[in-house]
Amino acid sequence: MGWQAPNMDGRTIAVTGATSGIGLWITLFLARAGADVVLLCRDTRRGERIASALRAEVEGAHARVVRIDTSDLGSARAAGAELAGLPRLDALVNNAGLVGAPARREVSVDGHELTLATNALGHHVLTHEVLESLERTSGRVVWMGSMSAKLVRPSPDDLELERTYSPWRAYAQSKLVTHALGFELHRRLAERGSRVRSLVVHPGYSLPVLSPSVGELFTPPRPTALDRLQYPWAQGTDRGALPAVFAATSPDALSGQFHGPRSGLRGEPALSGGVAGVEGAGSRGTGGPGRRSIDPLVGAAVWSFATRACELP
């Protein structure tokens, strides 16, 4: 396969959205590397089935399930409290996300635009709850971004999209907010001399149909004509998971960096940019995070908005 994660024996890593898509592959690769994995998911019955299949696939794997609905800030707080009660936590991968935004604007149980709440605000709360645990292990927070973040100009006075909603904009702007939160967390950690790392990643152009079958864990869907048209630019979701695994495990992955597939759309995990003052800083063309994502003014504004929206101190 090429790059593989280093040995993670004795480490505990939590992954949101761990029971499907890219999150499932992130969890599998971490378990293969020896990490104790925590599957954060909405459906705990499915989570237990996936955890059982994971133990069957990976000899000696340790997996536990914690319920979270990232669109529900109360659920995110409860999940964070449960993670904080673990003996150790070495990394949190904020991967869960709503890709297909509703055709019409919907709100979460807390009254926030649903895609923003699911993809960004819930992870902001979860991260806040576990930072103290990550401080004890010099741990990491990995934020799953998207190339779509570069295609939208944020509306600072309308991040909830009350006036400018469209499904595409809802998704792209939620990922821009995710990027900005990840990079701003890096700045705040660095300012206080913390050893916790905050990194942002993206999976490139990843399709489930191009992924291999793995026991009872995953069977790729039957390819459609549209899938076949995308083959020249795409890779499997297994490959799309690698930048997140790299960011969560590699000693070479530094806080404030942005990682993705080497070619932008597909390939081995590679440094694709980052924020000022960090090795690899910048946007790095088609594979980079985009200049708005790394703008400290955008980061500060988004952090302030998200903190108020989530009622965090």
Phi and psi restraints in degrees (value plus and minus 20) as a CYANA .aco file:
   2 GLY   PHI      81.9   121.9
   2 GLY   PSI    -149.0  -109.0
   3 TRP   PHI     -81.4   -41.4
   3 TRP   PSI     118.9   158.9
   4 GLN   PHI    -153.8  -113.8
   4 GLN   PSI     131.4   171.4
   5 ALA   PHI     -86.6   -46.6
   5 ALA   PSI     126.7   166.7
   6 PRO   PHI     -89.5   -49.5
   6 PRO   PSI     151.2   191.2
   7 ASN   PHI     -83.9   -43.9
   7 ASN   PSI     107.6   147.6
   8 MET   PHI    -135.2   -95.2
   8 MET   PSI       1.5    41.5
   9 ASP   PHI     -73.3   -33.3
   9 ASP   PSI     112.9   152.9
  10 GLY   PHI      65.3   105.3
  10 GLY   PSI     -26.1    13.9
  11 ARG   PHI    -116.0   -76.0
  11 ARG   PSI     128.4   168.4
  12 THR   PHI    -137.3   -97.3
  12 THR   PSI     105.4   145.4
  13 ILE   PHI    -150.2  -110.2
  13 ILE   PSI     109.4   149.4
  14 ALA   PHI    -124.3   -84.3
  14 ALA   PSI     120.1   160.1
  15 VAL   PHI    -150.8  -110.8
  15 VAL   PSI     103.1   143.1
  16 THR   PHI    -102.4   -62.4
  16 THR   PSI     129.4   169.4
  17 GLY   PHI      44.3    84.3
  17 GLY   PSI      18.5    58.5
  18 ALA   PHI    -103.0   -63.0
  18 ALA   PSI     -24.3    15.7
  19 THR   PHI    -123.1   -83.1
  19 THR   PSI     -17.1    22.9
  20 SER   PHI    -177.2  -137.2
  20 SER   PSI     146.1   186.1
  21 GLY   PHI      37.0    77.0
  21 GLY   PSI    -164.3  -124.3
  22 ILE   PHI     -82.8   -42.8
  22 ILE   PSI     -55.2   -15.2
  23 GLY   PHI     -80.2   -40.2
  23 GLY   PSI     -55.8   -15.8
  24 LEU   PHI     -83.8   -43.8
  24 LEU   PSI     -62.4   -22.4
  25 TRP   PHI     -90.3   -50.3
  25 TRP   PSI     -57.8   -17.8
  26 ILE   PHI     -77.2   -37.2
  26 ILE   PSI     -66.5   -26.5
  27 THR   PHI     -84.1   -44.1
  27 THR   PSI     -62.0   -22.0
  28 LEU   PHI     -82.4   -42.4
  28 LEU   PSI     -66.8   -26.8
  29 PHE   PHI     -84.1   -44.1
  29 PHE   PSI     -58.2   -18.2
  30 LEU   PHI     -85.9   -45.9
  30 LEU   PSI     -60.7   -20.7
  31 ALA   PHI     -85.0   -45.0
  31 ALA   PSI     -60.2   -20.2
  32 ARG   PHI     -83.1   -43.1
  32 ARG   PSI     -48.7    -8.7
  33 ALA   PHI    -101.5   -61.5
  33 ALA   PSI     -24.5    15.5
  34 GLY   PHI      81.2   121.2
  34 GLY   PSI     -19.3    20.7
  35 ALA   PHI     -91.9   -51.9
  35 ALA   PSI     127.2   167.2
  36 ASP   PHI     -98.3   -58.3
  36 ASP   PSI     100.7   140.7
  37 VAL   PHI    -126.2   -86.2
  37 VAL   PSI     122.3   162.3
  38 VAL   PHI    -133.3   -93.3
  38 VAL   PSI      97.0   137.0
  39 LEU   PHI    -109.6   -69.6
  39 LEU   PSI      88.2   128.2
  40 LEU   PHI    -114.5   -74.5
  40 LEU   PSI      97.9   137.9
  41 CYS   PHI    -174.2  -134.2
  41 CYS   PSI     141.3   181.3
  42 ARG   PHI     -96.3   -56.3
  42 ARG   PSI     -63.6   -23.6
  43 ASP   PHI    -116.8   -76.8
  43 ASP   PSI      80.4   120.4
  44 THR   PHI     -91.5   -51.5
  44 THR   PSI     -47.0    -7.0
  45 ARG   PHI     -86.5   -46.5
  45 ARG   PSI     -64.1   -24.1
  46 ARG   PHI     -83.9   -43.9
  46 ARG   PSI     -59.5   -19.5
  47 GLY   PHI     -78.0   -38.0
  47 GLY   PSI     -62.8   -22.8
  48 GLU   PHI     -87.5   -47.5
  48 GLU   PSI     -55.7   -15.7
  49 ARG   PHI     -84.5   -44.5
  49 ARG   PSI     -63.4   -23.4
  50 ILE   PHI     -86.4   -46.4
  50 ILE   PSI     -60.9   -20.9
  51 ALA   PHI     -82.3   -42.3
  51 ALA   PSI     -60.1   -20.1
  52 SER   PHI     -85.8   -45.8
  52 SER   PSI     -62.8   -22.8
  53 ALA   PHI     -85.4   -45.4
  53 ALA   PSI     -54.2   -14.2
  54 LEU   PHI     -85.5   -45.5
  54 LEU   PSI     -62.6   -22.6
  55 ARG   PHI     -85.4   -45.4
  55 ARG   PSI     -54.7   -14.7
  56 ALA   PHI     -90.3   -50.3
  56 ALA   PSI     -52.9   -12.9
  57 GLU   PHI    -100.7   -60.7
  57 GLU   PSI     -57.1   -17.1
  58 VAL   PHI    -136.6   -96.6
  58 VAL   PSI      89.9   129.9
  59 GLU   PHI     -80.3   -40.3
  59 GLU   PSI     108.9   148.9
  60 GLY   PHI      60.8   100.8
  60 GLY   PSI     -13.3    26.7
  61 ALA   PHI     -85.7   -45.7
  61 ALA   PSI     121.0   161.0
  62 HIS   PHI    -133.0   -93.0
  62 HIS   PSI     101.5   141.5
  63 ALA   PHI    -161.1  -121.1
  63 ALA   PSI     116.0   156.0
  64 ARG   PHI    -151.7  -111.7
  64 ARG   PSI     139.7   179.7
  65 VAL   PHI    -136.5   -96.5
  65 VAL   PSI     113.3   153.3
  66 VAL   PHI    -148.1  -108.1
  66 VAL   PSI     111.0   151.0
  67 ARG   PHI     -98.2   -58.2
  67 ARG   PSI     117.1   157.1
  68 ILE   PHI    -171.4  -131.4
  68 ILE   PSI     119.5   159.5
  69 ASP   PHI    -138.1   -98.1
  69 ASP   PSI      85.0   125.0
  70 THR   PHI     -88.4   -48.4
  70 THR   PSI     -31.6     8.4
  71 SER   PHI     -99.9   -59.9
  71 SER   PSI     -31.7     8.3
  72 ASP   PHI    -131.7   -91.7
  72 ASP   PSI      90.8   130.8
  73 LEU   PHI     -84.6   -44.6
  73 LEU   PSI     -51.9   -11.9
  74 GLY   PHI     -85.9   -45.9
  74 GLY   PSI     -59.8   -19.8
  75 SER   PHI     -84.6   -44.6
  75 SER   PSI     -59.9   -19.9
  76 ALA   PHI     -84.4   -44.4
  76 ALA   PSI     -59.8   -19.8
  77 ARG   PHI     -84.0   -44.0
  77 ARG   PSI     -63.5   -23.5
  78 ALA   PHI     -84.3   -44.3
  78 ALA   PSI     -62.4   -22.4
  79 ALA   PHI     -84.0   -44.0
  79 ALA   PSI     -60.5   -20.5
  80 GLY   PHI     -82.9   -42.9
  80 GLY   PSI     -59.5   -19.5
  81 ALA   PHI     -84.4   -44.4
  81 ALA   PSI     -57.7   -17.7
  82 GLU   PHI     -87.7   -47.7
  82 GLU   PSI     -61.6   -21.6
  83 LEU   PHI     -83.9   -43.9
  83 LEU   PSI     -59.9   -19.9
  84 ALA   PHI     -85.0   -45.0
  84 ALA   PSI     -40.5    -0.5
  85 GLY   PHI    -105.1   -65.1
  85 GLY   PSI     -24.4    15.6
  86 LEU   PHI     -92.2   -52.2
  86 LEU   PSI     135.5   175.5
  87 PRO   PHI     -77.2   -37.2
  87 PRO   PSI     -53.7   -13.7
  88 ARG   PHI    -177.7  -137.7
  88 ARG   PSI     137.4   177.4
  89 LEU   PHI    -162.8  -122.8
  89 LEU   PSI      99.8   139.8
  90 ASP   PHI    -121.1   -81.1
  90 ASP   PSI     -43.9    -3.9
  91 ALA   PHI    -180.5  -140.5
  91 ALA   PSI     128.3   168.3
  92 LEU   PHI    -143.0  -103.0
  92 LEU   PSI     104.6   144.6
  93 VAL   PHI    -126.1   -86.1
  93 VAL   PSI      88.2   128.2
  94 ASN   PHI    -104.5   -64.5
  94 ASN   PSI      63.5   103.5
  95 ASN   PHI    -125.7   -85.7
  95 ASN   PSI     -51.2   -11.2
  96 ALA   PHI     -76.0   -36.0
  96 ALA   PSI     124.0   164.0
  97 GLY   PHI    -185.9  -145.9
  97 GLY   PSI     131.1   171.1
  98 LEU   PHI    -114.1   -74.1
  98 LEU   PSI      89.8   129.8
  99 VAL   PHI    -106.1   -66.1
  99 VAL   PSI     -66.4   -26.4
 100 GLY   PHI    -108.3   -68.3
 100 GLY   PSI      67.9   107.9
 101 ALA   PHI     -84.0   -44.0
 101 ALA   PSI     129.1   169.1
 102 PRO   PHI     -80.2   -40.2
 102 PRO   PSI     130.9   170.9
 103 ALA   PHI     -82.4   -42.4
 103 ALA   PSI     -55.8   -15.8
 104 ARG   PHI    -135.3   -95.3
 104 ARG   PSI     130.8   170.8
 105 ARG   PHI     -78.8   -38.8
 105 ARG   PSI     108.5   148.5
 106 GLU   PHI    -143.9  -103.9
 106 GLU   PSI     139.2   179.2
 107 VAL   PHI    -139.8   -99.8
 107 VAL   PSI     136.5   176.5
 108 SER   PHI     -98.9   -58.9
 108 SER   PSI     158.7   198.7
 109 VAL   PHI     -83.3   -43.3
 109 VAL   PSI     -41.7    -1.7
 110 ASP   PHI    -113.6   -73.6
 110 ASP   PSI     -19.9    20.1
 111 GLY   PHI      69.0   109.0
 111 GLY   PSI      -7.1    32.9
 112 HIS   PHI    -118.4   -78.4
 112 HIS   PSI     132.9   172.9
 113 GLU   PHI     -72.3   -32.3
 113 GLU   PSI     110.7   150.7
 114 LEU   PHI     -81.5   -41.5
 114 LEU   PSI     -65.2   -25.2
 115 THR   PHI     -87.2   -47.2
 115 THR   PSI     -61.3   -21.3
 116 LEU   PHI     -81.3   -41.3
 116 LEU   PSI     -65.3   -25.3
 117 ALA   PHI     -81.8   -41.8
 117 ALA   PSI     -65.8   -25.8
 118 THR   PHI     -88.0   -48.0
 118 THR   PSI     -65.2   -25.2
 119 ASN   PHI    -104.9   -64.9
 119 ASN   PSI     -47.6    -7.6
 120 ALA   PHI    -147.7  -107.7
 120 ALA   PSI     -73.2   -33.2
 121 LEU   PHI     -86.0   -46.0
 121 LEU   PSI     -62.9   -22.9
 122 GLY   PHI     -80.2   -40.2
 122 GLY   PSI     -58.5   -18.5
 123 HIS   PHI     -90.7   -50.7
 123 HIS   PSI     -51.8   -11.8
 124 HIS   PHI     -82.6   -42.6
 124 HIS   PSI     -64.2   -24.2
 125 VAL   PHI     -85.9   -45.9
 125 VAL   PSI     -67.9   -27.9
 126 LEU   PHI     -77.7   -37.7
 126 LEU   PSI     -65.0   -25.0
 127 THR   PHI     -82.1   -42.1
 127 THR   PSI     -64.1   -24.1
 128 HIS   PHI     -76.4   -36.4
 128 HIS   PSI     -60.4   -20.4
 129 GLU   PHI     -89.3   -49.3
 129 GLU   PSI     -47.5    -7.5
 130 VAL   PHI    -127.4   -87.4
 130 VAL   PSI     -19.1    20.9
 131 LEU   PHI     -79.5   -39.5
 131 LEU   PSI     -58.2   -18.2
 132 GLU   PHI     -83.0   -43.0
 132 GLU   PSI     -60.3   -20.3
 133 SER   PHI     -83.4   -43.4
 133 SER   PSI     -61.1   -21.1
 134 LEU   PHI     -88.1   -48.1
 134 LEU   PSI     -51.0   -11.0
 135 GLU   PHI     -80.3   -40.3
 135 GLU   PSI     -58.3   -18.3
 136 ARG   PHI     -88.2   -48.2
 136 ARG   PSI     -44.7    -4.7
 137 THR   PHI    -130.0   -90.0
 137 THR   PSI     -15.0    25.0
 138 SER   PHI      32.4    72.4
 138 SER   PSI      29.2    69.2
 139 GLY   PHI    -102.4   -62.4
 139 GLY   PSI    -184.2  -144.2
 140 ARG   PHI    -159.0  -119.0
 140 ARG   PSI     130.6   170.6
 141 VAL   PHI    -139.3   -99.3
 141 VAL   PSI     106.2   146.2
 142 VAL   PHI    -136.3   -96.3
 142 VAL   PSI     104.6   144.6
 143 TRP   PHI    -127.3   -87.3
 143 TRP   PSI     104.2   144.2
 144 MET   PHI    -102.4   -62.4
 144 MET   PSI      90.5   130.5
 145 GLY   PHI    -118.6   -78.6
 145 GLY   PSI    -178.4  -138.4
 146 SER   PHI    -181.2  -141.2
 146 SER   PSI     128.7   168.7
 147 MET   PHI     -82.6   -42.6
 147 MET   PSI     -43.3    -3.3
 148 SER   PHI     -84.2   -44.2
 148 SER   PSI     -40.3    -0.3
 149 ALA   PHI     -80.7   -40.7
 149 ALA   PSI     -46.6    -6.6
 150 LYS   PHI     -99.0   -59.0
 150 LYS   PSI     -30.4     9.6
 151 LEU   PHI    -117.8   -77.8
 151 LEU   PSI     -17.6    22.4
 152 VAL   PHI    -145.8  -105.8
 152 VAL   PSI     120.0   160.0
 153 ARG   PHI    -114.4   -74.4
 153 ARG   PSI     102.0   142.0
 154 PRO   PHI     -86.5   -46.5
 154 PRO   PSI     130.1   170.1
 155 SER   PHI    -124.4   -84.4
 155 SER   PSI      73.5   113.5
 156 PRO   PHI     -76.5   -36.5
 156 PRO   PSI     -51.4   -11.4
 157 ASP   PHI    -115.3   -75.3
 157 ASP   PSI     -12.9    27.1
 158 ASP   PHI    -166.6  -126.6
 158 ASP   PSI      26.0    66.0
 159 LEU   PHI     -86.7   -46.7
 159 LEU   PSI     -40.2    -0.2
 160 GLU   PHI    -106.1   -66.1
 160 GLU   PSI     -22.0    18.0
 161 LEU   PHI      35.8    75.8
 161 LEU   PSI      21.5    61.5
 162 GLU   PHI     -92.6   -52.6
 162 GLU   PSI     -44.1    -4.1
 163 ARG   PHI    -131.3   -91.3
 163 ARG   PSI     -45.0    -5.0
 164 THR   PHI    -144.4  -104.4
 164 THR   PSI      15.4    55.4
 165 TYR   PHI     -92.3   -52.3
 165 TYR   PSI     117.6   157.6
 166 SER   PHI    -171.9  -131.9
 166 SER   PSI     132.6   172.6
 167 PRO   PHI     -77.4   -37.4
 167 PRO   PSI     -64.0   -24.0
 168 TRP   PHI     -84.2   -44.2
 168 TRP   PSI     -64.3   -24.3
 169 ARG   PHI     -84.3   -44.3
 169 ARG   PSI     -58.4   -18.4
 170 ALA   PHI     -79.7   -39.7
 170 ALA   PSI     -64.6   -24.6
 171 TYR   PHI     -88.5   -48.5
 171 TYR   PSI     -71.1   -31.1
 172 ALA   PHI     -81.7   -41.7
 172 ALA   PSI     -62.4   -22.4
 173 GLN   PHI     -89.4   -49.4
 173 GLN   PSI     -54.6   -14.6
 174 SER   PHI     -83.0   -43.0
 174 SER   PSI     -54.1   -14.1
 175 LYS   PHI     -96.4   -56.4
 175 LYS   PSI     -53.0   -13.0
 176 LEU   PHI     -83.2   -43.2
 176 LEU   PSI     -61.6   -21.6
 177 VAL   PHI     -82.4   -42.4
 177 VAL   PSI     -60.2   -20.2
 178 THR   PHI     -81.0   -41.0
 178 THR   PSI     -67.5   -27.5
 179 HIS   PHI     -76.4   -36.4
 179 HIS   PSI     -70.3   -30.3
 180 ALA   PHI     -82.3   -42.3
 180 ALA   PSI     -59.8   -19.8
 181 LEU   PHI     -84.4   -44.4
 181 LEU   PSI     -62.5   -22.5
 182 GLY   PHI     -83.1   -43.1
 182 GLY   PSI     -63.7   -23.7
 183 PHE   PHI     -93.4   -53.4
 183 PHE   PSI     -55.9   -15.9
 184 GLU   PHI     -88.3   -48.3
 184 GLU   PSI     -56.5   -16.5
 185 LEU   PHI     -80.3   -40.3
 185 LEU   PSI     -61.5   -21.5
 186 HIS   PHI     -75.7   -35.7
 186 HIS   PSI     -68.0   -28.0
 187 ARG   PHI     -80.2   -40.2
 187 ARG   PSI     -63.3   -23.3
 188 ARG   PHI     -89.2   -49.2
 188 ARG   PSI     -58.1   -18.1
 189 LEU   PHI     -85.4   -45.4
 189 LEU   PSI     -64.3   -24.3
 190 ALA   PHI     -83.6   -43.6
 190 ALA   PSI     -58.1   -18.1
 191 GLU   PHI     -82.2   -42.2
 191 GLU   PSI     -54.5   -14.5
 192 ARG   PHI    -118.0   -78.0
 192 ARG   PSI     -10.6    29.4
 193 GLY   PHI      54.0    94.0
 193 GLY   PSI       3.8    43.8
 194 SER   PHI     -92.4   -52.4
 194 SER   PSI     130.8   170.8
 195 ARG   PHI    -115.7   -75.7
 195 ARG   PSI     -19.5    20.5
 196 VAL   PHI     -90.9   -50.9
 196 VAL   PSI     119.5   159.5
 197 ARG   PHI    -125.8   -85.8
 197 ARG   PSI     119.7   159.7
 198 SER   PHI    -142.4  -102.4
 198 SER   PSI      98.9   138.9
 199 LEU   PHI    -148.0  -108.0
 199 LEU   PSI     133.0   173.0
 200 VAL   PHI    -138.4   -98.4
 200 VAL   PSI     122.0   162.0
 201 VAL   PHI    -156.1  -116.1
 201 VAL   PSI     147.1   187.1
 202 HIS   PHI    -163.7  -123.7
 202 HIS   PSI     133.9   173.9
 203 PRO   PHI    -112.8   -72.8
 203 PRO   PSI     -17.3    22.7
 204 GLY   PHI      52.5    92.5
 204 GLY   PSI    -169.2  -129.2
 205 TYR   PHI    -125.9   -85.9
 205 TYR   PSI      77.3   117.3
 206 SER   PHI    -137.1   -97.1
 206 SER   PSI     114.3   154.3
 207 LEU   PHI    -143.7  -103.7
 207 LEU   PSI     113.0   153.0
 208 PRO   PHI     -77.7   -37.7
 208 PRO   PSI     -53.9   -13.9
 209 VAL   PHI     -84.4   -44.4
 209 VAL   PSI     -42.4    -2.4
 210 LEU   PHI    -112.5   -72.5
 210 LEU   PSI     -16.9    23.1
 211 SER   PHI    -109.5   -69.5
 211 SER   PSI     131.4   171.4
 212 PRO   PHI     -97.8   -57.8
 212 PRO   PSI     139.4   179.4
 213 SER   PHI     -97.5   -57.5
 213 SER   PSI     119.8   159.8
 214 VAL   PHI    -154.3  -114.3
 214 VAL   PSI      76.2   116.2
 215 GLY   PHI      25.0    65.0
 215 GLY   PSI    -151.3  -111.3
 216 GLU   PHI    -108.9   -68.9
 216 GLU   PSI     -21.8    18.2
 217 LEU   PHI     -96.8   -56.8
 217 LEU   PSI     -63.7   -23.7
 218 PHE   PHI    -173.0  -133.0
 218 PHE   PSI     113.1   153.1
 219 THR   PHI    -146.8  -106.8
 219 THR   PSI     101.7   141.7
 220 PRO   PHI     -85.0   -45.0
 220 PRO   PSI     126.6   166.6
 221 PRO   PHI     -90.2   -50.2
 221 PRO   PSI     142.9   182.9
 222 ARG   PHI     -88.9   -48.9
 222 ARG   PSI     109.5   149.5
 223 PRO   PHI     -87.0   -47.0
 223 PRO   PSI     123.2   163.2
 224 THR   PHI    -119.8   -79.8
 224 THR   PSI     152.1   192.1
 225 ALA   PHI     -81.4   -41.4
 225 ALA   PSI     -58.2   -18.2
 226 LEU   PHI     -85.7   -45.7
 226 LEU   PSI     -59.5   -19.5
 227 ASP   PHI     -76.3   -36.3
 227 ASP   PSI     -68.0   -28.0
 228 ARG   PHI     -82.3   -42.3
 228 ARG   PSI     -53.5   -13.5
 229 LEU   PHI     -85.7   -45.7
 229 LEU   PSI     -46.3    -6.3
 230 GLN   PHI    -110.2   -70.2
 230 GLN   PSI     -28.6    11.4
 231 TYR   PHI     -72.8   -32.8
 231 TYR   PSI     -61.0   -21.0
 232 PRO   PHI     -82.5   -42.5
 232 PRO   PSI     -42.8    -2.8
 233 TRP   PHI    -129.1   -89.1
 233 TRP   PSI     -26.5    13.5
 234 ALA   PHI    -129.5   -89.5
 234 ALA   PSI     149.5   189.5
 235 GLN   PHI    -159.9  -119.9
 235 GLN   PSI     152.1   192.1
 236 GLY   PHI     -93.3   -53.3
 236 GLY   PSI     141.4   181.4
 237 THR   PHI     -86.0   -46.0
 237 THR   PSI     -42.6    -2.6
 238 ASP   PHI     -82.8   -42.8
 238 ASP   PSI     -61.9   -21.9
 239 ARG   PHI     -92.2   -52.2
 239 ARG   PSI     -54.7   -14.7
 240 GLY   PHI     -84.9   -44.9
 240 GLY   PSI     -41.9    -1.9
 241 ALA   PHI     -97.0   -57.0
 241 ALA   PSI     -40.8    -0.8
 242 LEU   PHI     -82.9   -42.9
 242 LEU   PSI     -58.5   -18.5
 243 PRO   PHI     -78.8   -38.8
 243 PRO   PSI     -58.5   -18.5
 244 ALA   PHI     -87.7   -47.7
 244 ALA   PSI     -60.5   -20.5
 245 VAL   PHI     -84.5   -44.5
 245 VAL   PSI     -61.5   -21.5
 246 PHE   PHI     -80.0   -40.0
 246 PHE   PSI     -68.5   -28.5
 247 ALA   PHI     -83.4   -43.4
 247 ALA   PSI     -51.7   -11.7
 248 ALA   PHI    -101.9   -61.9
 248 ALA   PSI     -38.8     1.2
 249 THR   PHI    -147.9  -107.9
 249 THR   PSI     -50.6   -10.6
 250 SER   PHI     -93.6   -53.6
 250 SER   PSI     115.2   155.2
 251 PRO   PHI     -85.5   -45.5
 251 PRO   PSI     -36.8     3.2
 252 ASP   PHI    -106.6   -66.6
 252 ASP   PSI     -27.1    12.9
 253 ALA   PHI    -106.9   -66.9
 253 ALA   PSI      94.8   134.8
 254 LEU   PHI    -124.7   -84.7
 254 LEU   PSI     131.7   171.7
 255 SER   PHI     -79.0   -39.0
 255 SER   PSI     119.1   159.1
 256 GLY   PHI      69.0   109.0
 256 GLY   PSI     -24.0    16.0
 257 GLN   PHI    -106.7   -66.7
 257 GLN   PSI     142.9   182.9
 258 PHE   PHI    -145.2  -105.2
 258 PHE   PSI     104.0   144.0
 259 HIS   PHI    -140.6  -100.6
 259 HIS   PSI     124.9   164.9
 260 GLY   PHI    -179.1  -139.1
 260 GLY   PSI    -194.6  -154.6
 261 PRO   PHI     -82.3   -42.3
 261 PRO   PSI     128.0   168.0
 262 ARG   PHI     -77.1   -37.1
 262 ARG   PSI     -59.1   -19.1
 263 SER   PHI    -109.2   -69.2
 263 SER   PSI     -19.0    21.0
 264 GLY   PHI      76.9   116.9
 264 GLY   PSI     -70.9   -30.9
 265 LEU   PHI    -114.0   -74.0
 265 LEU   PSI     -55.7   -15.7
 266 ARG   PHI    -176.3  -136.3
 266 ARG   PSI     147.1   187.1
 267 GLY   PHI     104.0   144.0
 267 GLY   PSI    -199.5  -159.5
 268 GLU   PHI     -83.0   -43.0
 268 GLU   PSI     132.9   172.9
 269 PRO   PHI     -83.6   -43.6
 269 PRO   PSI     117.5   157.5
 270 ALA   PHI    -170.0  -130.0
 270 ALA   PSI     134.5   174.5
 271 LEU   PHI     -86.5   -46.5
 271 LEU   PSI     107.1   147.1
 272 SER   PHI    -139.3   -99.3
 272 SER   PSI     -15.4    24.6
 273 GLY   PHI     125.9   165.9
 273 GLY   PSI    -182.9  -142.9
 274 GLY   PHI     143.1   183.1
 274 GLY   PSI    -189.3  -149.3
 275 VAL   PHI    -117.6   -77.6
 275 VAL   PSI     145.6   185.6
 276 ALA   PHI     -76.4   -36.4
 276 ALA   PSI     119.7   159.7
 277 GLY   PHI      67.6   107.6
 277 GLY   PSI     -19.3    20.7
 278 VAL   PHI    -137.1   -97.1
 278 VAL   PSI     121.3   161.3
 279 GLU   PHI     -73.6   -33.6
 279 GLU   PSI     109.1   149.1
 280 GLY   PHI      66.6   106.6
 280 GLY   PSI      -4.0    36.0
 281 ALA   PHI     -80.4   -40.4
 281 ALA   PSI     129.0   169.0
 282 GLY   PHI     100.0   140.0
 282 GLY   PSI    -196.8  -156.8
 283 SER   PHI    -116.2   -76.2
 283 SER   PSI     -43.7    -3.7
 284 ARG   PHI      31.2    71.2
 284 ARG   PSI      32.0    72.0
 285 GLY   PHI      40.6    80.6
 285 GLY   PSI    -160.0  -120.0
 286 THR   PHI     -85.2   -45.2
 286 THR   PSI     -44.5    -4.5
 287 GLY   PHI    -114.0   -74.0
 287 GLY   PSI     -24.2    15.8
 288 GLY   PHI    -102.9   -62.9
 288 GLY   PSI     157.2   197.2
 289 PRO   PHI     -99.0   -59.0
 289 PRO   PSI     -34.9     5.1
 290 GLY   PHI      75.7   115.7
 290 GLY   PSI     121.7   161.7
 291 ARG   PHI     -86.1   -46.1
 291 ARG   PSI     -51.5   -11.5
 292 ARG   PHI     -88.1   -48.1
 292 ARG   PSI     -55.6   -15.6
 293 SER   PHI     -81.8   -41.8
 293 SER   PSI     -55.0   -15.0
 294 ILE   PHI    -118.7   -78.7
 294 ILE   PSI     -19.7    20.3
 295 ASP   PHI     -89.6   -49.6
 295 ASP   PSI      99.9   139.9
 296 PRO   PHI     -83.4   -43.4
 296 PRO   PSI     -48.0    -8.0
 297 LEU   PHI     -88.6   -48.6
 297 LEU   PSI     -60.9   -20.9
 298 VAL   PHI     -84.5   -44.5
 298 VAL   PSI     -63.7   -23.7
 299 GLY   PHI     -79.5   -39.5
 299 GLY   PSI     -65.7   -25.7
 300 ALA   PHI     -84.7   -44.7
 300 ALA   PSI     -60.3   -20.3
 301 ALA   PHI     -87.8   -47.8
 301 ALA   PSI     -62.7   -22.7
 302 VAL   PHI     -86.6   -46.6
 302 VAL   PSI     -60.7   -20.7
 303 TRP   PHI     -81.4   -41.4
 303 TRP   PSI     -65.1   -25.1
 304 SER   PHI     -81.9   -41.9
 304 SER   PSI     -65.1   -25.1
 305 PHE   PHI     -80.9   -40.9
 305 PHE   PSI     -69.1   -29.1
 306 ALA   PHI     -85.5   -45.5
 306 ALA   PSI     -58.0   -18.0
 307 THR   PHI     -85.9   -45.9
 307 THR   PSI     -61.3   -21.3
 308 ARG   PHI     -85.9   -45.9
 308 ARG   PSI     -65.4   -25.4
 309 ALA   PHI     -81.2   -41.2
 309 ALA   PSI     -54.4   -14.4
 310 CYS   PHI    -113.4   -73.4
 310 CYS   PSI     -20.4    19.6
 311 GLU   PHI      36.2    76.2
 311 GLU   PSI      26.2    66.2
 312 LEU   PHI    -117.6   -77.6
 312 LEU   PSI     134.1   174.1
